[in-house]
């Protein structure tokens, strides 16, 4: 169990344009992955790492996110009357996961700006940032390891994962040096979406960060970068270049199961993979896939 002073920040103010028209009225974070919205997996991961205070950064028309984690007394009463105690327990569990707060981003100025909106809530403590497009399998803990590394080494920590070099242009990429721990590296620099020939490694940044509060001062001074937005990667690049600001920037290299829900195809793959691992769905779904395969 990690220190209870750690809070989590989940930026969820994006428009979700890759999933239009489904996200015209529904936040992309509420799209179901099997039978839970994507954001619930992220909240459950935070809770599994010992975090019970979570701030969600939202935009306009994102009220469904707050509603999902709130009590729905009418639904609870109906399920109670029907004697459907299994579903009632799942509904109650959702509303009791953690102490969840919401704040609007306001102007959509990028991920760095969204993180900056958490300053008043976080205060002067180390905190986690968790992006909703990346789902980490509960059987392969990542966030708790990152928090332990951050607190033991007084460092900013970024999650990294090896990707095929042909895919590195889709990610931020880390220039690294090894440390005395096999899964921990020192980050010397970060490059946003480099070509394969320009990438310093095939270690991609995935959507988990453990940040020290000094990041807020850096973000305040970070000018707009790619797309005219304030990029978190640019602030981390500054920290990596000057360890006197907030100590070293380290990377934890993750080798477990990660599900990308950032675009339509990966979203479908993630849903299928997670469903196949379920005892109540996997066997029948697997049989159906086997029957379907010869027709493809």
PyMOL commands that set and color helices and strands:
alter all, ss='L'
color gray80, all
select helices_A, chain A and resi 17-19+28-30+38-48+63-68+73-82+85-95+111-116+119-122+143-153+165-170+215-221+226-228+232-241+243-246+264-276+282-293
alter helices_A, ss='H'
color red, helices_A
select strands_A, chain A and resi 7-12+32-33+36-37+53-58+99-104+127-130+134-136+156-162+172-178+184-192+203-211+249-253+258-260
alter strands_A, ss='S'
color yellow, strands_A
deselect
rebuild
show_as cartoon
